[in-house]
Amino acid sequence: MYHVKQADLVIIGSGAAGTMSAIYAHRVDPKLKVVVLDKSKMETSGGAGRGMDALNTVALPPYSQPEDVVELLTKVTEGVLDQDVAYRFGEVCPRMVADLEQIMDRGKGDLFPVDEDGNYQLLYLHPINKPLLLPMDGEEMKRALAHAVRETGAEVMDRTPALKIITSDGKVCGVLAVNIRTGHYYYIKTKAVCLTTGAAGRMGLSSSGYLAGTYEFPGCSGDGYTMAYEAGAELVNMECFQANTLLKDHQGPSCGYVAAPRGAYTINPWEQRTWSHGYSSGDSKMGSWKRFAQGKGPIYLKMDHLPEEMIQIIEKIQWGNERTSRGLFHHGRQQDYRNANAVELAFAEEIGVCGGHSSSGVLSDVDGATCVPGLYVAGDVDGGLPHSYLGGALAMGGIIGEAAAHFAAGVPEPAQRSGLKAWLRKEAEEFEAPLRREGGLPTTLVEYKARTRVQYYLKPPKNPVFMEKAAWWMERIRQEDLPQIQAVDMHDLLKAHEIKSILRVGEMMARSSLFRDESRWGYQHWRTDLPAKKPEWDRAWVVIKKGPEGGMELEKRPVPGYKWDYPTAMEYAYPDLEFDTGPMFEKGPEWKNPTDDPWMKKHLDAQGMATPRLFMPKEED
């Protein structure tokens, strides 16, 4: 069944950024018709669906200023940054924190800690000497945000993922979505879209082989990246990979951001620390890689030296606010934080791309606007504000909600699409093809194949031949396997659609990694053939966009001019990977084999062919 709706603003993804977009848009204009789409249920969707324990990066005077955010992001992005966007984020942090307290009905000093003077108490974590982490007792945060959105009167369509962002004359005019429970399709005419779909977390695959992890929201397959790309938006830094340190076998956060500010750190069995700080950046990832490359793994999150009270606090946060499954996992393995080497970590088992936890995503400006009029981005899909975590999602989510509301007020309603019924029927038939196919490949098999290729060929340290093969594999799977997928129900059908996004984003990762002919961001873009930064790539994006002929176009583009002169390098060096393994076996003068093989040729000739017909080229007419 097909439904046509009219909206002023459509929000795609109802995580932290999406809910804030809806709330702030309503504040600008309560009469605004807002539609919120999500793959899951708004109350528990997104990367912070269970709640959150901190705003990982935030500027709150007097402990930190907006300039401190600019300093941090200039450094961890190694200069590849629009400083104006970073400053805008730092500037609105106090408003965002106050609004979150109001939305959650929590007074000052209740949701966030304050010092004896009533100032918010920030902690040190980041690789600059400024405190920027704000602890939070936010177990019910997402449910409170969802309640606030429903109170605005916005139309919330749970379990209704967007399939496409529609444009006319290069401007946003509509969104196509489908409800995976009912199978109903929705064409929503709209003046603006807030794209808040999260990271491309389901890219590589862990050594466990499980397709579902618990680090990102499991629906984060890169749909937002692909929809923005197809709509004409530009993406940046897709060569800057997210390579997480995870809890071994749990495929969830290592929770170093919970434990590190409270005195924990990572070590190997010989009590050697992996790095000097716990922030998830390219230099600290190099430290983890080094221990494993030296054969000096595994690595552990060391907490047994902490006071009992602090261990209990960490347990409460990690097993409550973060992931309830984590406590069950530890209990099943009889692991106690009070014992040495109790918490084993895994490194870079699953690579992906993310704006909030790294630098890769859709390019945006200080208002979260893209190059497509009417399209705004925030959160982990946003490459314009890198390394901003939950604080950036909340703050920029509010900013794009306001900006999109003002934009919608200034443009006319989009015209009715001609031939809409026929177009909807065609889109539905294409989407449902795997469901109507008799026999074929299971979605799980094709997703496994795609993600193992991403992991095998793109995991750093990068090799240019591997990157080329990754791009080749993405196209091969797209051409050979996608037409053979068989879906068994609507949920499975969505998985088939998500595989298309995985392949498209995987291609972006491979091609941009080849295009940036240097190494940068420590482990995150480390090319073994070019293991050093090049001055000509300083302060430069790799921009990806869809070309007029449908192909993927890449260009080098300088970031906007700097206003603050902060360090643009982290403290690390790329290691020399030349290994001396000693002398090899030397062949003696008698080591000679015949130059032909008459015995095998005789057997092949007896079969009437020199080469099996399966591999022979077809004869031309």
HELIX and SHEET records of a PDB file:
HELIX    1   1 ALA A   16  VAL A   28  1                                  13    
HELIX    2   2 MET A   42  THR A   44  5                                   3    
HELIX    3   3 PRO A   66  VAL A   76  1                                  11    
HELIX    4   4 GLN A   83  ILE A  103  1                                  21    
HELIX    5   5 MET A  141  GLU A  151  1                                  11    
HELIX    6   6 ASP A  223  ALA A  231  1                                   9    
HELIX    7   7 GLY A  256  ALA A  259  1                                   4    
HELIX    8   8 ALA A  260  ARG A  262  5                                   3    
HELIX    9   9 GLY A  282  ALA A  293  1                                  12    
HELIX   10  10 GLU A  308  LYS A  316  1                                   9    
HELIX   11  11 ILE A  317  GLU A  322  3                                   6    
HELIX   12  12 THR A  324  GLY A  332  1                                   9    
HELIX   13  13 GLY A  379  VAL A  381  5                                   3    
HELIX   14  14 TYR A  389  ALA A  409  1                                  21    
HELIX   15  15 LEU A  420  ARG A  436  1                                  17    
HELIX   16  16 THR A  443  LEU A  458  1                                  16    
HELIX   17  17 PRO A  464  ARG A  476  1                                  13    
HELIX   18  18 ILE A  477  ASP A  481  3                                   5    
HELIX   19  19 LEU A  482  GLN A  484  5                                   3    
HELIX   20  20 MET A  490  PHE A  515  1                                  26    
HELIX   21  21 GLY A  522  GLN A  524  5                                   3    
HELIX   22  22 PRO A  535  TRP A  537  5                                   3    
HELIX   23  23 PRO A  598  ALA A  606  1                                   9    
HELIX   24  24 ARG A  613  PHE A  615  5                                   3    
SHEET    1   A 4 TYR A   2  GLN A   6  0                                        
SHEET    2   A 4 TYR A 185  LYS A 189  1                                        
SHEET    3   A 4 LYS A 171  VAL A 178 -1                                        
SHEET    4   A 4 ALA A 162  SER A 168 -1                                        
SHEET    1   B 5 GLU A 155  MET A 157  0                                        
SHEET    2   B 5 VAL A  34  LEU A  37  1                                        
SHEET    3   B 5 LEU A   9  ILE A  12  1                                        
SHEET    4   B 5 ALA A 192  LEU A 195  1                                        
SHEET    5   B 5 LEU A 375  VAL A 377  1                                        
SHEET    1   C 2 MET A  52  LEU A  55  0                                        
SHEET    2   C 2 LEU A 134  GLY A 138 -1                                        
SHEET    1   D 4 GLY A 361  VAL A 362  0                                        
SHEET    2   D 4 LEU A 235  VAL A 236 -1                                        
SHEET    3   D 4 ALA A 540  LYS A 546 -1                                        
SHEET    4   D 4 MET A 552  PRO A 558 -1                                        
SHEET    1   E 5 GLY A 252  PRO A 253  0                                        
SHEET    2   E 5 GLN A 242  LEU A 247 -1                                        
SHEET    3   E 5 GLU A 344  GLY A 352 -1                                        
SHEET    4   E 5 ILE A 299  LYS A 302 -1                                        
SHEET    5   E 5 TYR A 265  ILE A 267 -1                                        
SHEET    1   F 2 LEU A 441  PRO A 442  0                                        
SHEET    2   F 2 ILE A 485  GLN A 486  1                                        
END                                                                             
